[in-house]
Amino acid sequence: MDVKHQENISDEPNKGKSQSSRREYYGISDYFQLSNDVRPIRGLFSPLPILIITIGGIAIAEVVAMIFVYYNRFLPFYQQILLDATIMTVIIFPLLYFLSFKPLLLQIRQRYQTESIIHARLRLMQFANTHTLDEILQFTLDEIEALTGSTIGFFHFLETDQKTLWLQAWSTNTLKNMCKAEGKDSHYDVEQAGVWADAVRHRQLIIHNDYASLQNRKGMPEGHAIVIREMAVPIMRDEKIVAILGMGNKPQDYTASDVELVSTLADYSWDVVERKRAEIGLRESEVKFRTLLDWTYDWEIWIDPQDIILYSSPACEHFTGYRPEEFIADPELLKCIVHPDDVEIYEEHIIRGHDDSAGVLNLEYRIIARDGNEHWVGHICRSLFGPDNRHLGRRVSNRDITEQKRAEQEIRERDQKEKILTQSLHSMQIDIVRDLHDTIGQNISFLRMKLDHLSETELPKETDLQIEIQSMSEVASEAYNLIRGMLVVFQSGNSIDLLNLFTRYAEQVAERSSLLIEITNQGNPKQLSAHQIRQLFYIFREALSNIEKYASAGQVSVEFSWDEDSLTLVISDNGHGFDLDRIPPGDHYGLKFMGERTKLLNGSFSVHSAVGLGTKITVHVPYEEGSFIES
């Protein structure tokens, strides 16, 4: 079989690659099988067998020579010596060459090739540590080119469908000096490829040592190098071809040594490719998941069973002020930033977290950030387990819930205010009923009695009638003023400006009387509840009414004193005053009324007066807890 015209050099497809043994190719020509034939002989001709063969050969040659010399003993002595030497040389040298020297030379050559392959693999392994996949493929082709003496090298990947080729790399020499055709990273069908793709079609190694004589070769694309001879080696995994490594244009024919060298390095190069792909995939996966973790809004932490922080996401910095590296370097920092009032519940939670069967645990606590601000943390953690069910620690997710807590507090405050308002409205209804009954109701009842009396009796004298009408007018005016006072309270609602309420009513009183009313304020006014405002206003209204009716005063002073926990209201006038011990029995209801209103506010009420020195009323009222804010 002439190897120069042999295209399909293997009768059987390769059956994949075992990880513990190198690839073998069957059906190569007798010429290519030479190296396999000499392997058994190579074992026989180690130094000791060679020595035995040499001694035996010399002995046999000497016996044969002595026989020839014996039958030619009539020749001169020097001719007998020449005959003896000639016979020994003719017998010994061929014997030594074929049985010793030639296998030894083959062994040396194959050992050199094996060492070359080992060194090439070492260089490829070292190169792969610091270079990209494309650079590794090109370096592999360059190495194999140098070892085989080829000038063209290419690397094609084959997709899993076993139909689509993918040109991945050319050798450096091919790109620079041999081929200008484009095609890097191009995909095309196997059927469109040249005769070198028979390695895929027939799933076997292909050698064309006389490319020009092939009948079924296809034309070359523009810029492609002229091919003289070529070799294509399929690389197989799990009974599928994954790639084709090709060499071309070696000055001499490709031999069995080239097959072994290229096949071995091609096979190893794919191991490197797979490892590099795995590294790239792992690196990309790590980048993807690290990016995902690094950009999460929540603060993600991985704590091992010994409470060592293995990972802390950068989100920790936006509400703690500390970088991830600081938490990793000092795991105690997690506890140090906990608010002093929450340390106990935090420590209890950590103890529960050490139980790997605890499941998902939740906690809300406060921390003190680096800038001194207080933040609320929504904490959730759970145990982590590896594929072998080994406990790996805890995964923690912390979220800044400060705004949520603030909103909850605002809702609670609003609910509390609504509750107070509801209670105030109910209290207001009761107060209005009482006021209507005690004041306006009595006045209207008085007017009705007067009108009934006048309608049932004879008309009195004109002077008596004028007195009755004047009395009824005063009662009607009082009722009118009471209604106006109530309207002032209703219009003010829950206003925090108590001074404005009193001032408006004082202006109404000043319009109908000659009183000069001055209102002053000491301290920071606070918002009182509606109930407090109404009761203080009713006290203020009753005091002005009494001053207007009985004191004959020209000036009235009203002073508010706002303390930290209470309000003091002082109302004084410059009227003629009175003796507290000599108050007529029917004239003390106003003071009693004001005293009862003050008791409703849990306050104190006092009156100081003397004849000719005016009167001073003091009301001291504590604030209702949760019912005010500073204005």
C-alpha positions in Angstrom: 0.0 0.0 0.0 1.5 3.3 -1.1 1.2 5.9 1.6 1.8 8.8 -0.8 -1.7 8.2 -2.2 -3.4 6.8 0.9 -6.2 9.1 2.3 -8.1 6.9 4.7 -5.4 5.4 6.8 -7.6 3.9 9.5 -10.1 1.1 8.9 -11.9 1.6 12.2 -13.1 4.7 13.9 -11.5 5.7 17.2 -13.5 4.7 20.2 -12.9 7.8 22.4 -10.1 8.4 24.9 -9.5 6.8 28.2 -8.2 9.2 30.9 -5.6 6.7 32.1 -4.1 5.7 28.7 -3.1 7.5 25.5 -4.9 7.2 22.2 -4.0 4.4 19.7 -4.6 4.4 16.0 -5.1 1.2 14.1 -4.9 0.1 10.4 -1.8 2.2 9.5 0.4 0.9 6.6 3.2 -1.6 7.2 5.6 1.3 6.9 3.9 3.2 9.6 3.8 0.0 11.7 7.6 -0.3 11.8 7.9 1.4 15.1 5.4 -0.9 16.6 7.2 -4.0 15.2 10.5 -3.1 16.7 9.1 -2.6 20.2 9.3 -6.3 21.2 12.9 -6.4 19.7 13.8 -3.3 21.6 13.2 -5.0 24.9 15.5 -7.9 24.0 18.4 -5.7 23.1 19.2 -4.1 26.3 22.9 -3.9 27.2 23.2 -7.5 28.5 21.5 -9.2 25.6 23.6 -7.1 23.2 26.8 -8.2 24.9 25.7 -11.9 24.7 24.7 -11.5 21.0 28.0 -9.8 20.3 30.1 -12.6 21.9 28.0 -15.3 20.3 28.2 -13.7 16.9 32.0 -13.4 17.2 32.2 -17.0 18.2 30.0 -18.2 15.3 31.9 -16.0 12.9 35.2 -17.3 14.2 34.1 -21.0 13.8 32.9 -20.3 10.2 36.1 -18.5 9.4 38.2 -21.3 10.8 36.3 -23.8 8.6 37.0 -21.8 5.5 40.6 -21.3 6.4 41.0 -25.1 7.0 39.8 -25.9 3.5 42.0 -23.2 2.1 45.1 -24.0 4.1 47.2 -24.3 1.0 46.9 -20.5 0.5 49.7 -18.2 1.8 49.4 -17.2 5.4 48.6 -13.6 4.8 45.8 -14.6 2.4 44.4 -16.9 5.1 44.3 -13.9 7.5 42.5 -11.7 5.0 40.0 -14.5 4.4 39.4 -15.0 8.1 38.9 -11.2 8.6 36.6 -10.9 5.6 34.4 -13.8 6.7 34.1 -12.4 10.3 33.3 -8.9 9.0 30.6 -10.1 6.6 28.9 -12.2 9.3 29.3 -10.0 12.4 28.4 -6.5 11.2 25.0 -7.3 9.6 24.1 -9.4 12.7 25.1 -6.5 15.0 23.3 -3.9 12.9 19.9 -5.6 12.6 19.8 -7.2 16.0 21.4 -4.5 18.1 22.4 -1.2 16.5 19.2 -0.5 14.5 16.7 -1.1 17.5 19.0 0.9 19.7 18.9 3.8 17.3 15.1 3.6 17.0 14.9 3.5 20.8 17.1 6.6 21.1 15.0 8.4 18.5 11.7 7.5 20.2 13.1 8.5 23.6 14.1 11.8 22.1 10.6 12.2 20.7 9.0 11.2 24.1 11.2 13.8 25.8 10.2 16.4 23.2 6.5 15.6 23.9 7.0 15.9 27.6 8.9 19.2 27.3 6.2 20.5 24.9 3.5 19.5 27.4 5.3 21.2 30.2 5.7 24.4 28.2 2.1 24.3 27.2 1.0 23.8 30.8 3.2 26.7 32.0 2.0 28.9 29.1 -1.7 28.1 29.9 -1.4 29.5 33.4 -1.0 33.1 32.2 -2.6 33.3 28.8 -5.9 33.4 27.1 -7.6 30.4 25.4 -6.8 31.8 21.9 -3.2 32.3 22.8 -3.0 28.7 24.2 -4.4 27.2 21.0 -1.9 29.2 18.8 1.0 28.3 21.1 0.0 24.6 20.8 0.0 24.8 17.0 3.4 26.6 17.1 4.9 23.8 19.3 3.6 21.0 17.1 4.8 22.8 14.0 8.3 23.1 15.4 8.4 19.4 16.4 7.1 18.0 13.1 8.8 20.6 10.8 5.4 21.7 9.4 4.6 25.2 8.2 0.8 25.2 8.5 -1.2 24.5 11.6 -4.9 24.9 12.4 -7.4 24.1 15.2 -11.1 23.6 14.5 -13.7 23.0 17.1 -16.7 20.7 16.3 -20.1 21.5 17.8 -22.1 18.8 19.7 -24.3 18.3 16.6 -21.1 16.8 14.9 -22.0 18.8 11.8 -20.8 22.3 12.5 -17.1 23.3 12.4 -15.7 26.3 14.1 -12.3 27.7 13.1 -10.7 28.7 16.3 -7.0 29.2 15.6 -4.1 29.3 13.1 -0.5 28.9 13.9 1.7 32.0 14.0 3.6 31.1 10.9 0.4 30.3 9.0 -1.0 33.8 9.8 2.2 35.6 9.0 3.6 33.8 5.9 1.2 31.2 4.6 -2.5 32.2 4.7 -4.3 35.5 4.3 -7.8 34.1 4.1 -10.3 35.3 6.7 -12.3 32.8 8.7 -11.4 33.2 12.4 -14.4 32.2 14.6 -16.5 31.4 11.5 -19.0 28.5 11.6 -19.7 26.3 8.6 -21.0 22.8 7.8 -18.7 19.8 7.7 -19.9 19.1 4.1 -18.6 22.4 3.0 -15.1 21.7 4.2 -12.2 20.2 2.2 -10.8 16.7 2.2 -9.1 17.3 5.6 -12.6 17.1 7.1 -12.8 13.4 6.2 -11.3 13.1 9.7 -14.8 14.1 10.9 -16.7 12.3 8.2 -15.0 9.0 8.8 -14.1 9.6 12.5 -10.4 8.7 11.9 -7.0 10.2 11.5 -6.3 11.4 7.9 -2.9 11.8 6.1 -2.4 13.1 2.6 1.2 13.0 1.7 0.5 13.8 -2.0 -2.3 16.3 -1.8 -2.1 17.3 -5.4 -2.9 13.8 -6.6 -6.2 13.6 -4.7 -9.2 13.4 -7.0 -11.8 14.7 -4.6 -10.0 17.7 -3.2 -11.8 21.1 -3.3 -10.5 24.4 -4.3 -8.8 26.8 -1.9 -10.4 30.1 -0.8 -8.7 33.3 -1.9 -5.6 34.0 0.2 -5.2 30.4 1.4 -1.8 28.8 1.4 -1.0 26.1 -1.2 -1.2 22.7 0.4 1.4 20.0 -0.4 0.7 17.5 2.3 -1.4 17.5 5.4 -2.4 15.6 8.4 -5.7 16.0 10.4 -6.1 14.4 13.9 -9.6 14.1 15.4 -9.8 14.7 19.2 -12.5 12.6 20.8 -14.3 12.7 24.1 -17.1 10.3 25.1 -17.2 8.9 21.6 -17.7 12.3 20.0 -15.3 14.4 18.1 -14.8 17.7 19.8 -12.0 19.2 17.7 -9.7 18.7 14.7 -6.0 19.6 14.9 -4.2 19.8 11.5 -0.7 20.2 10.3 0.5 20.8 6.8 3.4 21.2 4.3 6.1 19.3 6.1 9.1 19.0 3.8 9.1 15.2 4.0 6.2 12.8 4.3 4.3 12.5 7.6 5.3 9.3 9.4 4.2 7.2 12.3 6.4 9.3 14.6 4.5 12.4 13.5 1.2 10.6 14.1 2.2 9.7 17.6 3.6 13.1 18.4 0.6 15.1 17.0 -2.0 12.7 18.4 -0.5 12.9 21.9 -0.1 16.7 22.0 -3.5 17.2 20.4 -5.1 15.1 23.0 -3.3 16.8 25.8 -4.0 20.2 24.3 -7.7 19.5 24.6 -7.3 18.7 28.2 -5.7 22.1 28.6 -8.5 23.7 26.6 -11.2 22.1 28.8 -9.4 23.1 31.9 -9.0 26.7 30.6 -12.7 26.8 29.6 -13.6 25.6 33.1 -11.4 28.3 34.6 -13.0 30.9 32.4 -16.4 29.6 33.2 -15.6 29.6 36.9 -14.2 33.1 36.7 -17.2 34.4 34.8 -19.5 32.7 37.3 -17.6 34.1 40.2 -17.7 37.6 38.6 -21.4 37.3 37.9 -22.4 36.1 41.4 -19.9 38.5 43.1 -21.4 41.4 41.0 -24.9 40.3 42.0 -23.9 40.2 45.7 -21.9 43.4 45.6 -24.8 45.3 44.1 -27.5 44.0 46.4 -29.4 46.6 48.4 -29.3 44.4 51.5 -26.1 43.8 53.5 -25.3 40.2 52.8 -22.9 38.3 55.2 -21.5 34.8 55.3 -20.4 33.8 58.8 -18.7 30.4 59.4 -19.4 28.2 62.4 -16.5 29.8 64.3 -18.1 33.3 63.8 -15.4 34.3 61.3 -16.8 36.5 58.5 -16.0 35.0 55.1 -17.9 37.6 53.0 -19.5 41.0 53.6 -21.2 42.8 50.8 -20.3 46.5 50.2 -23.9 47.5 51.1 -22.8 47.6 54.7 -21.0 50.9 54.1 -24.1 52.9 53.1 -25.8 52.6 56.6 -23.0 51.6 59.0 -20.2 53.7 57.6 -17.8 50.7 57.8 -16.2 49.0 54.8 -16.5 45.2 54.3 -12.8 44.7 55.0 -13.2 46.2 58.5 -15.9 43.7 59.4 -13.9 40.8 57.9 -10.8 41.8 59.9 -12.7 42.3 63.1 -15.9 40.2 63.4 -16.6 41.7 66.9 -17.4 45.0 65.1 -20.8 43.5 64.3 -21.6 43.5 68.0 -19.8 46.7 68.8 -22.1 48.8 66.6 -25.3 47.4 68.2 -27.2 50.0 70.2 -26.6 49.5 74.0 -30.3 48.9 74.7 -30.4 46.1 72.1 -27.2 44.2 72.9 -29.0 41.7 75.1 -31.5 40.6 72.5 -28.8 40.6 69.9 -26.6 38.2 71.9 -29.6 36.0 72.5 -30.2 35.9 68.8 -26.6 34.9 68.1 -26.8 32.0 70.6 -29.9 30.7 68.8 -28.2 31.1 65.4 -25.5 28.7 66.5 -28.1 25.9 66.4 -27.9 24.7 62.8 -31.5 23.3 63.1 -32.9 26.7 64.1 -34.2 27.5 60.6 -34.9 31.0 59.5 -34.4 33.6 62.3 -35.6 37.2 62.3 -34.6 40.2 64.5 -35.1 44.0 64.5 -32.5 46.0 66.4 -30.7 49.3 66.3 -27.1 50.1 65.5 -24.9 53.2 65.9 -23.2 54.1 62.6 -19.7 55.5 62.4 -21.2 59.0 62.0 -23.1 58.5 65.3 -26.5 58.3 63.7 -28.9 55.6 64.8 -30.3 53.1 62.3 -32.8 50.3 62.5 -31.7 47.0 61.0 -34.1 44.3 59.8 -32.0 41.1 60.3 -32.8 37.7 58.8 -30.4 34.7 58.9 -30.4 30.9 58.2 -27.9 28.1 58.4 -25.8 27.1 55.3 -25.0 23.5 54.3 -22.7 22.2 51.6 -23.4 19.4 49.1 -22.3 16.8 51.7 -24.7 18.3 54.3 -21.8 19.8 56.2 -22.7 22.9 58.2 -21.0 25.9 56.7 -22.2 28.6 59.0 -24.9 31.2 58.5 -26.1 33.5 55.7 -27.2 36.9 57.1 -29.3 39.6 55.3 -29.4 43.0 56.9 -31.7 45.7 55.6 -31.8 49.4 56.7 -35.4 49.8 57.9 -34.9 53.2 59.6 -37.4 54.9 57.3 -39.9 52.0 57.8 -39.6 52.4 61.6 -39.9 56.2 61.3 -43.1 55.7 59.2 -44.4 53.2 61.8 -43.8 55.7 64.5 -45.6 58.4 62.6 -48.5 56.1 62.1 -48.6 55.3 65.8 -48.4 59.0 66.6 -51.2 59.7 64.1 -53.3 56.9 65.5 -52.7 58.2 69.0 -53.7 61.7 67.9 -56.8 60.4 66.2 -57.6 58.5 69.4 -57.1 61.6 71.5 -59.2 63.6 69.0 -62.0 61.1 69.1 -62.0 61.2 72.9 -61.8 65.0 72.7 -64.8 65.1 70.3 -66.8 62.9 72.7 -65.7 65.1 75.6 -66.6 68.2 73.6 -70.1 66.8 73.0 -70.6 66.3 76.7 -69.2 69.8 77.5 -71.4 71.4 74.9 -74.5 69.7 76.3 -73.4 70.8 79.8 -72.7 74.4 78.7 -75.9 74.7 76.8 -77.8 73.4 79.8 -75.9 75.4 82.5 -75.7 78.7 80.6 -77.7 79.3 77.5 -80.4 76.8 78.6 -80.9 78.6 81.9 -81.0 82.0 80.2 -83.6 80.8 77.7 -85.6 79.3 80.5 -85.4 82.6 82.3 -86.6 84.5 79.2 -89.5 82.0 78.7 -90.6 82.4 82.3 -90.6 86.1 82.0 -92.5 86.0 78.7 -95.1 83.6 80.2 -95.4 85.8 83.2 -96.1 88.9 81.1 -98.6 87.1 78.9 -100.6 85.7 81.9 -100.8 88.9 84.0 -102.2 92.3 83.4 -99.8 94.8 81.8 -97.7 96.3 84.6 -96.8 99.9 84.9 -94.5 101.3 82.2 -91.6 101.7 84.6 -92.0 98.1 85.7 -92.2 96.9 82.1 -89.0 98.7 81.2 -87.3 97.0 84.1 -88.5 93.6 83.0 -87.5 94.3 79.3 -84.0 95.5 80.5 -83.5 92.4 82.5 -84.6 90.1 79.7 -82.2 92.0 77.3 -79.3 91.5 79.6 -80.0 87.8 79.8 -80.3 87.6 76.0 -77.0 89.5 75.5 -75.3 87.1 77.9 -76.7 84.1 75.9 -75.5 85.8 72.7 -72.0 86.3 74.1 -71.9 82.7 75.3 -72.7 81.5 71.8 -70.0 83.7 70.3 -67.5 82.3 72.8 -68.4 78.8 71.8 -68.1 79.6 68.2 -64.6 80.9 68.9 -63.7 77.5 70.4 -65.2 75.5 67.6 -63.5 77.6 64.9 -60.1 77.2 66.7 -60.4 73.3 66.7 -57.0 71.8 67.8 -55.0 74.9 67.1 -51.8 75.1 68.9 -52.1 78.9 69.1 -53.9 79.2 72.4 -53.0 82.9 72.6 -54.8 83.6 69.4 -58.0 82.0 70.8 -57.9 84.1 73.9 -57.0 87.3 72.0 -59.9 86.9 69.7 -62.4 86.5 72.5 -60.8 89.3 74.5 -61.4 91.6 71.4 -65.1 90.6 71.4 -65.4 91.5 75.1 -63.5 94.8 74.6 -66.0 95.7 71.8 -69.0 95.6 74.1 -67.3 97.0 77.2 -64.8 99.6 78.3 -62.2 97.0 79.5 -58.6 97.2 78.3 -57.4 93.6 78.1 -53.6 92.9 77.8 -52.4 89.3 77.1 -48.7 88.4 77.6 -46.7 85.2 77.2 -43.7 83.7 79.0 -41.8 80.7 77.6 -42.4 78.4 74.6 -46.1 77.8 73.9 -47.0 74.1 73.6 -49.9 72.4 71.8 -52.5 71.4 74.3 -55.3 68.9 73.8 -58.7 70.1 72.7 -60.1 69.2 76.1 -57.5 71.4 77.9 -58.1 74.3 75.5 -61.8 74.3 76.0 -61.7 74.1 79.8 -59.1 76.9 80.0 -61.2 79.0 77.6 -64.3 78.5 79.7 -62.4 79.5 82.8 -61.0 82.6 81.0 -64.6 83.4 79.7 -66.1 83.1 83.1 -63.4 85.3 84.7 -63.9 88.1 82.1 -67.6 87.8 82.5 -67.3 88.3 86.3 -64.9 91.2 85.9 -67.2 92.8 83.4 -70.3 92.4 85.6 -69.0 93.0 89.1 -65.4 94.4 89.3 -65.9 97.8 87.7 -62.4 97.4 86.4 -60.7 99.4 83.6 -57.8 97.1 82.9 -57.4 93.3 82.8 -54.0 91.5 82.6 -53.8 87.9 81.3 -50.4 86.1 81.6 -49.4 82.7 80.3 -46.3 81.0 81.8 -45.2 77.9 79.9 -43.0 75.6 82.1 -41.5 72.2 81.2 -44.4 70.2 82.5 -47.2 72.7 83.2 -49.0 75.9 82.2 -49.8 78.7 84.6 -52.6 81.1 83.7 -52.9 84.3 85.8 -55.9 86.7 85.3 -55.9 89.9 87.3 -57.9 93.2 87.2 -57.7 96.6 88.8 -61.3 96.6 90.0 -62.6 97.3 93.5 -62.0 93.7 94.7 -63.9 91.9 97.4 -63.5 90.1 100.7 -63.2 86.4 100.2 -64.7 85.7 103.7 -67.8 87.8 103.0 -69.0 86.5 99.6 -72.9 86.5 99.5 -74.3 83.0 99.2 -75.7 83.5 95.7 -72.5 85.2 94.2 -70.0 82.4 94.4 -71.2 80.2 91.6 -68.7 81.7 89.1 -65.7 80.9 91.3 -67.1 77.4 91.9 -67.6 76.9 88.2 -63.9 77.9 87.5 -62.7 75.6 90.3 -64.5 72.6 88.9 -63.2 73.2 85.4 -59.6 73.3 86.8 -60.2 70.0 88.6 -61.2 68.4 85.3 -57.7 69.3 84.1 -56.0 67.8 87.2 -54.8 71.3 88.1 -55.0 73.8 90.9 -57.2 76.9 91.3 -56.7 79.9 93.6 -58.2 83.4 94.1 -56.6 86.4 95.7 -58.6 89.6 96.3 -59.0 92.5 98.6 -61.3 95.4 98.8 -59.9 98.3 96.7 -56.9 96.2 95.4 -58.5 94.2 92.6 -58.6 90.4 92.1 -56.1 87.8 90.9 -57.0 84.3 89.7 -54.3 81.7 89.2 -54.8 78.5 87.3 -52.0 75.9 87.3 -52.5 73.0 84.8 -50.1 70.0 84.0 -49.7 69.0 80.4 -51.4 65.8 79.2 -48.7 63.2 78.2 -48.4 62.6 74.5 -50.9 65.4 73.7 -48.5 68.2 72.8 -45.5 69.2 70.8 -43.5 72.4 71.0 -44.8 75.0 68.6 
